Amino acid sequence: MKTIERILTQKGHQVWSIDPDASVLEALTLMAEKRIGALLVMDATGPVGIISERDYARSVALKGKTSRATPVRQIMTSPVVRVGPHQSVQEALALVTDRRVRHLPVMDGDQLLGLVSIGDLVKAIIAEQQLLIEQLEGYINA
């Protein structure tokens, strides 16, 4: 069974973040520069939220607010749903499904190790199932 730690080993540990008092425009600019759909919102204590393009669409664009005047803390998803490095991919996928989130910071105690998305989890499950199918076909054809 694949763990979150193995996903991070393959994907990398890079996490892009922003301060909760930054403007939504700053967050959108950083997401566009890095070609990502979400940022971890961090203060001195650690992760306090996540801001995504979806948060922007629902909480700024549709409500007539301006991205220049709206701070990230007003629209971020909080509290942060976290996952540990030794949890299974299946456990993490159940968590994103139950909590209706798309991104999970990976924490080992207070240490941030990385960030996984629902896409990372689905990709890992598909790869695991493909390997199992190939092994079963090899067994049947042997």
N, C-alpha and C positions, 0 to 999 in steps of 0.2 A: 504494500500500500504506500503510495507516494505521499510525502509530507510537504508542508509549506516550505521548509528549509531547502528541500531539493528544487522546488520551483525557483527560489531566490538564487540558488547556486547557478542555475541555467540562465535565468533572466537578468540577474544582477541586483545590486542593493541600492541603486540610485533612487532617491526620493526628492522630489521637488516640493518645496513648501513656501508658505507665505504667512506673514504676521496677521493676526485677526483685525488689526486696526488699518491695514492697507486697504486701498479702495478696490472695489470690484473690477474697475478698469485695469488696475495693476495686475490683478489675478488673471484676467482674461488675456492681457498682453503676454504674461509669462506662459500661460497655457498654449497660446498660439506660437510663441517662439520655440517652445520645447515639443510642440506637436503632441500634446497630451490633453486628456479630457477632464482631469481633476488635479487638485493640489491638496496636500495635507496642510492644515492650518495649525501652526505651532506658536506657542508662547514660551516663556522661560521654564514652565513646568513640563512641557512636552506637547503631544498632540491634543488639541482641543476641539478639532472639527475637520471637516473635509468640505471643500467647495468644488463644485463641478459645473460643467456647462449647463446641465439640467437645472441646478440651483439658480443659475443666472436667468435662464429662460422662464422659470416659474416665479421667481421672487423679485426680479428686476424688470425684465422686458414686459411681462404681462401685467405688472402692477404700476407701470408708468414711472418707476423710479429711474434715476440716472446712475450709470455705472461709475461715473467720476465722483459722485457725492455719497455713494452708499458704501459703508465699510463691510469688509468680508464677514465680520462677526454677525451682521444682521441677517445674512442669508445662508451661512454655512450649515451643514448638517452636523448636529451635535446632540448627544454625546457620541464620541467615536466608538464604533464597534471594532474590537481588536481581535487578532488571532495570534497564537503562539507558534514558534517555529516547528514544534514537534507535533502539532495537530495534523490530522490527515486532510487531504484535499477534499474528501467527502464531508468531513466535519465543517470545513470552511465553506463549502458550497451550501450546506444546509443552513449555515449562519447567514450568508448573504440572501438566501431565499426567505428565511424566516424574518429577518430584520429589514428586508427590502432595501439593501444597500448594494453598491456596485464595486466598492473599494474597501480593502481591509489593511490597515497598518499591521505590520508584523512586529510584535514586541516580545522581548525576552526580559521580563521584569520591567525596569524603566528604560531599557535600551531599545531604540528604534532600529530594526534590522532591515526594513524594506517595506514595500507596499505591493499587494497583489490585487488584481482586478478579477471580476467575474470571468473575463475573457481568459486570463491566465489559468484559472481553475478549470474551465471547460476544456481548454486546450490540453491540460494535463490529464484529464479524465479520458478524452478521446485517444490520446497517445497510449494510455494504459490499456484501454479496451482493444485498440488495434494490436498491441503486443500480445494480448491474451488470445485474440482471434488467430494470429499467426502461429502461436504455439499450439493451439488446438488443431489447426489445419495440418501442421507438421506432425502431430501425434496421429491424426487420422490417416494421413497419407504414408506414414512410416510402415 
